[in-house]
Amino acid sequence: MNLTLTQRLLIVFSLLLLACCGASAWLQIRSSDLHEKEVVQGLSRDLAGHIARSTSLMDANGLRPDAVRQLFGQLMAVNPSVEVYLLDNEGRIKGDDAPAGRVKREQVDLAPIHQFIAGGTLPILGDDPRSMDGRKVFSAAPLQMDGQAPSGYIYVVLLGEAHDQLAARVAASSVLRTTLWSMALVALLGLVAGLVAFGLITRPLRRLTEAMRRFDADGEPDTQPHVPRSSAAGQRDEIAVLEATFAQMANRIGDQWRALRRQDQQRRELIANISHDLRTPLTSLHGYLETLSLKADSLSEVERKRYLGIALAQSVKVGRLAQALFELARLEHGNVQPALEDFSLVDLVQDVFQKFELPAEARHIQLRAGIPPRLPTVCADLGMIERVLTNLLDNAIRHTPAEGAIDVDLAYRDGKVQVTVSDTGPGIPAELREGLFERPFSSGGAHRGGGFGLLIVQRMLQLHHSRIRLVEHNGAGTTFSFELPTTSAVHA
């Protein structure tokens, strides 16, 4: 059967409840029966002894069956529930007043009689002469004459056939039926209460099962899973802990899945953009080389040099793009770790300025450095920080118009050196600032993102537990800022 856990628990609980009710009813009936027998036997304990003392059932010739039969008839008329028998020393029945054919035994076991006479714990059951296998409570006493050894026993069955017939009629009466119906009602109420209790207890488990069923097979949940109000920490309910843990796992998997999808989409768009960025210089390079090859004899020396210069410029552009892609791949796949060392950031800025001195003069752009006195050294990877400054200055020079200026300011605050690079260019449009440090991609033909240079800067600074920030300000120009730890702060 394809049953849920809740259904299986309910079935097991129902069977256990019914079994417990049945066992309880049997034990109650059994205990009531034993109690009745103990009470009856205790009240009639001296009945057989009284009969033996008050009546002459023996003479010099032995037992008197006629006197026995007459006495037994009188006693059974007074109390129909008792049955009186006269036994010899071997337990054989010598006298009774039972109807013909009703006595089934010729002899009864004397061991219970001896136990009863010796004062054993009640109730004590003895053989029922009117049944081959029945046992009933009794009263017994020895028959003696003048202090001699017992010549027989008075054996009184206290709950005889008349009692059994009356008990059978009562068992079929409305009183017993009412009692049984009451027990059935109690069992039904217990079953309903158990069903409600199981429903309440297993509700979190059903909720968790439903959340797991809704969980998409490819790792992304269709809906946000239910998170319990109390956290898993400190919870004693195992199901609540499991539910909270699953919700956290589902949220984490969902976030990771969405991040993977976003990265995959960016990768596809990056490939498309790279193809677009490479197509233009490669096409131009191929065109000028083809022109030089086909028209080598007809071109003048000036034209040949111009075509070669353009081809070389396009080749440099392709090489630079390929190098940026290679470097970005190494940074993103964790193959590069910074080699930390102590160095002067002031000297590094001056070296980078020398690198861009000629391009800046060619575009009539001023390079200015704001350096405070006694600036402490920093602890970082010298090559990576040089590449960071190189990329920032290269972007600034390319986007700053003629007669503009580029400023690199250094400042020390809170154990770190803050580096600020600003230019007087047109600035970055507001719609492009959000994805400035993400992979460059195209949407609807519009190029978005900050390019590979800023992406490499972002990855390198992340390896130094820092980040590049775009400083918001009014007016034209763009300002970037990042921080590096000083030597004293790292070694503290």
Number of C-alpha atoms within 10 A of each C-alpha: 4 6 8 10 12 17 14 13 15 18 13 12 16 19 13 13 17 17 12 13 17 15 12 13 14 12 12 12 12 12 12 12 12 15 14 13 21 18 14 18 23 16 11 17 21 15 18 21 19 12 19 19 13 8 11 15 22 18 9 7 6 12 20 16 15 12 15 23 19 12 19 23 18 13 17 16 11 10 12 16 18 20 25 26 21 26 25 19 14 13 18 18 20 17 20 21 20 17 7 6 7 11 16 12 15 12 16 18 13 17 10 18 25 14 13 21 15 9 10 12 10 18 19 18 19 21 21 25 23 18 13 11 10 11 15 17 24 31 27 27 24 22 26 16 14 5 7 8 11 13 16 22 26 25 25 24 25 23 19 21 17 14 14 12 12 11 12 11 10 13 12 10 11 10 11 12 13 11 11 13 12 12 16 15 12 13 18 15 12 16 19 13 12 16 19 13 12 16 16 11 13 16 14 16 19 15 14 22 13 12 21 17 12 15 18 13 10 8 14 19 20 13 13 14 22 14 17 14 8 11 13 19 9 8 12 9 10 11 17 20 18 15 25 23 17 18 20 16 13 21 18 13 15 21 15 14 16 14 12 12 12 12 14 12 13 17 15 13 17 17 13 14 16 16 11 11 14 17 13 13 19 16 12 16 21 15 14 21 17 12 14 18 10 11 12 12 8 10 14 11 10 9 12 16 13 13 19 16 13 16 20 15 15 21 17 13 16 19 13 12 17 14 12 16 16 11 14 18 14 13 17 12 8 9 8 13 12 15 11 14 12 16 17 14 24 17 10 16 20 11 13 15 19 13 13 16 14 12 14 24 13 10 15 15 21 16 19 14 16 13 15 11 7 7 15 20 19 25 23 23 19 19 12 19 20 16 16 21 19 19 18 18 24 15 16 23 24 12 18 22 16 16 12 18 20 23 18 21 17 20 16 18 9 9 16 21 20 16 19 21 22 22 26 22 20 13 16 16 8 7 10 13 14 13 13 18 22 17 20 21 23 15 8 5 7 7 13 18 19 20 16 19 20 21 20 25 22 19 19 25 21 13 17 19 11 15 16 21 15 18 12 10 9 5 9 12 19 21 23 16 17 17 23 22 21 24 18 14 12 13 7 5
